[in-house]
Amino acid sequence: MNLNNYPAEPFRIKSVEPVKMIPLEERERVIREAGFNTFLIPSDEVYIDLLTDSGTNAMSDRQWAGMMMGDEAYAGSRNFLHLEKTVQEIFGFRHIIPTHQGRGAENLLSQIAIKPGQYVPGNMYFTTTRYHQEHNGGIFIDIIRDEAHNAGLNIPFKGDIDLNKLQKLIDEKGEENIAYVCLAVTVNLAGGQPVSMKNMKAVRELTDYYGIKVFFDATRCVENAYFIKEQEEGYSNKSIQEIVKEMFSYADGCTMSGKKDCLVNIGGFLCVNDDDLFSEAKELVVVYEGMPSYGGMAGRDMEAMAIGLRESLQYEYIEHRVKQVRYLGDKLREAGIPMIEPTGGHAVFLDAARFCPHLTQDQFPAQSLAANLYVESGVRSMERGIVSAGRDNNTGEHHRPKLETVRLTIPRRVYTYRHMDLVAEAVQSLYRRRETIKGLRFVYEPKQLRFFTARFEEID
Ligand code: PM9
């Protein structure tokens, strides 16, 4: 392992939050009380929290200073004007509507852009995104390249859309029956895999030909831009900002969960270029979120987001971010732990299917692996497999994703490399006793987005 591959933290620490490890017997009690669902563990009982990178970011001193400049006027807050200008400059879209978080934007977009019965092709599903698409009568179709479903395959830009799949869908269903293409950068459930600029451009060309709109899920777009700079020919000399601007020039708009790449704890937005869609979205935002000039965010939150977005484009920040995640991936690979290859932008995904070959997918191996990792080490992770995938609304059967994974998600600017060492040691220790990991069954299964609140018990 060449330590020069991993840059030191490009920040120093001004404020700290103590963490502590509770004893093993207590962790065993906690996981039972949480119904073997890591979402239900009180965070005080967690040692290293890798549940999600969503809203768990550490803000900078400048962002905190910005919070003090919150203009909490009900309408026309100056912080909104700052955010609007920043987003317009960075992404190049004409209109922005703030929302309380990403799914607020997904709700608006799905309502204004999907007619019941229309298809919404995308590069792999995401839980909340697909929920809103289906809730509005859309039919999600996965058009990511096949390789994305092969966990062990180590190739770049595994998040790309398969243009043949898109063309086939258009040929079979007709362009008028496609609501829009939903293109996520990076692809969360594929392992945080990036999409190449070449692919974005090609998707734009194909959809332009048929007059189909393309909306990006911009949630982790800065991480995607870093991969393009690092790995795509012709981009090594371009700045992250230039790459982000070019990426979004191929889209008609985007949804954004600001809780990730905007380096804040809450917030999101919807962007569109089309004036009519903007008008419709403005009419809806007042129903679900708030005035079009705050959409569920406080003035101070919009200020922190405007500042965070600029910080996220700094090369030193994003290089460290992606390489810290890669450090954990490299350690685990060297120890022979099965995981999604290559390491993506926000997380390392353990391949639960190969980690627990003694369990069938119906015994929820990833859910159990995440629960066992907590007991082993106090490290909290998240299931991203059959439980997250939910059931088919028509047949009632489980969706069966090919990827059955546990996500070790790294919050931004929060943990150090030494924390990553501890996580790697914990995973290795669990791997050594992997046959002891038991299957699970539901004792409570919510109808929608079940992974958040489901409860399980162990099968003997
Ligand atoms: N992602 C995550 O942990 C938080 C919710 S699921 C535990 O990965 C994408 C690609 C996301 C995402 C949230 C959302 C929704 C949309 N797209 O959570 O509503 O990863 O801000 O965003 C989570 P909000």
Residues whose N, C-alpha, C, O or C-beta is under 5 A from the ligand:
A	BS01	PM9	T52 D53 S54 Q101 G102 R103 F126 T128 N188 D217 T219 S257 K259 G267
